Amino acid sequence: MVSFSCAYLTVLAENEKIFQMNRTLHLPGFLIAMEGIDGCGKSTQAQFVQERLQARKFCVIRTKEPTAGQWGQMLRDSALTGRLSLEEEVEAFIKDRKEHVETVINPALREGHIVIVDRYYFSTMAYQGARGMDPEELMRRNELFAPEPDLLVVFDIDRKLAKERIKTRGDKANHFERIGSLIKARAIFNSIKKPYLYRLDAAQGPEILRDLVVRQFSAMYAERIAQSNNTPRAKLNMILNLFGGDSV
């Protein structure tokens, strides 16, 4: 699933140089990864944040993993019918992600868009790490081709509350959502250390979480503007636009 909507600010589109290049592949957009165990509310937040940023006239693409492609569908099916072997599962995730990066994520970042991805390679670290793979090695393999996010949001939640939420939404826990898997995956998510990591207590209300994520994004984006080579007046207008104001 890819949700796409553009109402991009002309002043930002015409001043692409304000964007700090993505650290891995030198792409000009802004990548936000939403992560956490099942039931943490990340999918709801991906939608809420997209809507809030679109209201500020940003071009935002929301997408998710596993995708609806060949490899992603295989993984989705296995969640219900029985998981693949660990090696097959890892390879399927990597093939699915490579296709996702090549066809959706990188093209959007090249255009300077904001991309929100609901699950990314940190989930592979967590869930396949929970099955015995080395999370650091999984990260290394993925970062050979997948751009690191500019903002990684991890929604941390107690596994009991996560299970209650899964039941509340009317779903039966699939093979990825077993208690033992969630406990191990949560521990790996909580072990991640990245300079762009923003960890939140997912037990907070959805509107509070949305506002915190948008605030963090705005602070990081404003810093990019401040460090750009634009004139003081141009920077001021970009900051005003960022927070929903009018240019002067």
C-alpha positions as CSV (number, residue, x, y, z in Angstrom):
1,M,0.0,0.0,0.0
2,V,1.3,3.4,-1.0
3,S,-0.7,6.5,0.0
4,F,0.4,9.5,-2.2
5,S,-0.7,13.1,-2.0
6,C,1.0,16.3,-3.1
7,A,0.4,19.9,-2.3
8,Y,4.1,20.8,-2.1
9,L,5.2,24.3,-1.1
10,T,6.6,26.0,-4.1
11,V,9.3,27.8,-2.1
12,L,10.6,24.5,-0.8
13,A,10.5,22.8,-4.2
14,E,12.4,25.6,-5.7
15,N,15.0,25.5,-3.0
16,E,15.9,21.8,-3.0
17,K,19.4,22.7,-1.7
18,I,17.9,23.2,1.8
19,F,17.6,19.5,2.2
20,Q,20.4,17.7,3.9
21,M,21.2,14.7,1.7
22,N,20.2,11.3,2.9
23,R,23.3,10.0,4.6
24,T,23.4,6.7,2.6
25,L,22.4,7.4,-1.0
26,H,22.6,11.2,-1.1
27,L,19.0,11.7,-1.8
28,P,17.3,15.1,-1.1
29,G,14.0,14.0,0.5
30,F,13.1,13.2,4.2
31,L,12.5,9.6,5.2
32,I,10.5,8.8,8.4
33,A,10.4,5.2,9.6
34,M,7.7,4.2,12.0
35,E,8.6,1.1,14.1
36,G,7.5,-1.0,17.0
37,I,6.0,-4.3,17.9
38,D,2.5,-5.2,16.6
39,G,-0.2,-3.3,18.5
40,C,2.0,-0.3,19.2
41,G,-0.1,2.0,17.0
42,K,2.5,2.9,14.4
43,S,0.1,2.4,11.4
44,T,-2.4,4.8,13.0
45,Q,0.5,7.3,13.6
46,A,1.8,7.0,10.0
47,Q,-1.7,8.1,8.8
48,F,-2.1,10.8,11.4
49,V,1.4,12.3,10.7
50,Q,0.8,12.1,6.9
51,E,-2.5,14.1,7.3
52,R,-0.9,16.7,9.6
53,L,2.0,17.3,7.2
54,Q,-0.2,17.4,4.2
55,A,-2.2,20.1,5.9
56,R,1.0,22.1,5.9
57,K,1.2,21.6,2.2
58,F,4.0,19.1,2.1
59,C,4.1,16.3,-0.5
60,V,3.9,13.1,1.6
61,I,4.1,9.5,0.5
62,R,3.0,6.9,3.0
63,T,4.0,3.3,2.3
64,K,4.4,0.1,4.3
65,E,6.3,-3.2,4.5
66,P,5.9,-6.0,3.7
67,T,4.6,-4.6,0.4
68,A,1.8,-6.0,-1.8
69,G,4.5,-7.2,-4.2
70,Q,5.4,-10.8,-4.9
71,W,7.8,-11.2,-1.9
72,G,5.7,-9.1,0.4
73,Q,2.6,-11.1,-0.3
74,M,4.5,-14.3,0.4
75,L,5.5,-12.9,3.8
76,R,1.9,-11.8,4.6
77,D,0.6,-15.2,3.7
78,S,3.1,-16.9,5.9
79,A,2.0,-14.8,8.9
80,L,-1.3,-16.7,8.7
81,T,-0.4,-20.1,7.4
82,G,3.0,-20.7,9.0
83,R,6.3,-18.9,8.9
84,L,9.0,-19.7,6.4
85,S,12.3,-21.0,7.5
86,L,14.5,-18.2,9.0
87,E,16.8,-18.1,6.0
88,E,13.9,-18.0,3.6
89,E,12.1,-15.3,5.6
90,V,15.2,-13.1,5.7
91,E,15.7,-13.4,2.0
92,A,12.1,-12.7,1.2
93,F,12.2,-9.5,3.3
94,I,15.4,-8.3,1.6
95,K,14.0,-9.0,-1.9
96,D,10.8,-7.2,-1.0
97,R,12.6,-4.3,0.5
98,K,15.0,-3.9,-2.4
99,E,12.1,-3.7,-4.8
100,H,10.3,-1.2,-2.5
101,V,13.4,1.0,-2.2
102,E,14.0,0.9,-6.0
103,T,10.4,1.5,-7.1
104,V,8.9,3.7,-4.3
105,I,11.3,5.0,-1.6
106,N,14.2,6.2,-3.6
107,P,12.2,7.8,-6.5
108,A,10.2,9.8,-4.0
109,L,13.3,10.9,-2.0
110,R,14.9,12.0,-5.3
111,E,12.0,14.3,-5.8
112,G,12.5,15.8,-2.4
113,H,9.3,14.3,-1.0
114,I,8.6,13.2,2.6
115,V,8.3,9.5,2.8
116,I,6.7,7.8,5.8
117,V,7.3,4.0,5.9
118,D,5.2,1.8,8.2
119,R,7.9,-0.8,9.2
120,Y,11.3,-0.8,7.7
121,Y,14.5,-2.8,8.1
122,F,14.5,-2.3,11.9
123,S,11.5,-4.7,12.0
124,T,13.7,-7.3,10.2
125,M,16.3,-6.7,12.9
126,A,13.7,-7.2,15.6
127,Y,11.5,-10.0,14.4
128,Q,14.1,-12.1,12.5
129,G,16.6,-11.3,15.3
130,A,14.1,-12.7,17.7
131,R,14.3,-16.0,15.7
132,G,18.1,-16.1,16.2
133,M,19.7,-14.0,13.5
134,D,22.3,-11.4,14.5
135,P,20.4,-8.0,14.5
136,E,23.6,-6.1,13.7
137,E,24.3,-8.3,10.7
138,L,20.8,-7.8,9.5
139,M,21.2,-4.1,9.8
140,R,24.5,-4.2,7.9
141,R,23.0,-6.2,5.0
142,N,20.0,-3.9,4.7
143,E,22.0,-0.7,4.9
144,L,24.0,-1.8,1.9
145,F,21.0,-0.9,-0.3
146,A,18.3,0.8,1.8
147,P,18.7,4.5,2.7
148,E,18.8,5.1,6.5
149,P,15.9,7.2,7.7
150,D,16.2,10.8,8.6
151,L,13.9,10.2,11.5
152,L,13.3,6.8,13.1
153,V,10.3,6.7,15.5
154,V,10.1,3.6,17.7
155,F,6.8,3.3,19.6
156,D,7.5,1.3,22.7
157,I,4.7,-0.6,24.4
158,D,4.3,-3.3,27.0
159,R,3.5,-6.6,25.2
160,K,0.3,-7.2,27.3
161,L,-1.1,-3.9,26.2
162,A,0.0,-4.6,22.6
163,K,-1.9,-7.9,22.7
164,E,-5.0,-6.2,24.1
165,R,-4.9,-3.7,21.2
166,I,-4.6,-6.6,18.7
167,K,-7.7,-8.2,20.1
168,T,-9.6,-4.9,20.3
169,R,-9.1,-4.3,16.5
170,G,-10.7,-7.7,15.9
171,D,-7.6,-9.5,14.7
172,K,-6.5,-12.9,15.7
173,A,-2.8,-12.9,16.6
174,N,-0.8,-14.2,13.6
175,H,2.5,-16.1,13.7
176,F,4.5,-12.8,14.0
177,E,2.4,-11.7,17.0
178,R,3.0,-14.6,19.4
179,I,3.9,-13.4,22.9
180,G,7.4,-14.9,22.9
181,S,8.2,-13.2,19.6
182,L,6.9,-9.8,20.8
183,I,9.0,-9.9,24.0
184,K,12.2,-10.6,22.0
185,A,11.3,-8.2,19.3
186,R,10.6,-5.4,21.8
187,A,14.0,-6.0,23.5
188,I,15.8,-5.6,20.1
189,F,13.8,-2.5,19.2
190,N,14.9,-1.0,22.6
191,S,18.5,-1.9,21.9
192,I,18.7,0.2,18.8
193,K,21.0,3.2,19.0
194,K,20.9,5.7,16.1
195,P,21.5,9.5,16.2
196,Y,18.1,9.9,14.4
197,L,16.2,7.7,16.8
198,Y,13.1,9.1,18.6
199,R,11.6,6.7,21.1
200,L,8.1,7.2,22.5
201,D,5.9,5.6,25.1
202,A,3.1,4.2,22.9
203,A,0.7,4.0,25.8
204,Q,0.0,7.7,25.4
205,G,-3.0,9.0,23.5
206,P,-2.9,8.9,19.7
207,E,-3.2,12.7,19.3
208,I,-0.4,13.3,21.8
209,L,1.8,10.8,19.9
210,R,1.0,12.5,16.6
211,D,1.9,15.9,17.9
212,L,5.2,14.7,19.4
213,V,6.2,13.1,16.1
214,V,5.3,16.2,14.1
215,R,7.2,18.4,16.6
216,Q,10.3,16.3,16.3
217,F,10.1,16.3,12.5
218,S,9.6,20.1,12.5
219,A,12.6,20.6,14.7
220,M,14.8,18.5,12.5
221,Y,13.5,20.1,9.3
222,A,14.0,23.6,10.7
223,E,17.6,22.7,11.5
224,R,18.1,21.8,7.9
225,I,16.7,25.2,6.8
226,A,18.9,27.0,9.3
227,Q,22.0,25.3,7.9
228,S,21.1,26.0,4.3
229,N,22.8,28.6,2.1
230,N,19.6,30.5,1.4
231,T,19.2,34.2,2.3
232,P,17.9,35.1,5.8
233,R,14.6,36.2,4.3
234,A,14.2,32.9,2.4
235,K,15.0,30.9,5.5
236,L,12.4,32.9,7.5
237,N,9.8,32.2,4.9
238,M,10.7,28.5,4.8
239,I,10.4,28.3,8.6
240,L,7.0,30.1,8.4
241,N,5.8,27.7,5.8
242,L,7.0,24.7,7.8
243,F,4.8,25.7,10.7
244,G,1.8,26.5,8.5
245,G,2.3,30.3,8.3
246,D,2.4,32.6,5.3
247,S,5.5,34.0,3.7
248,V,6.4,37.6,4.4
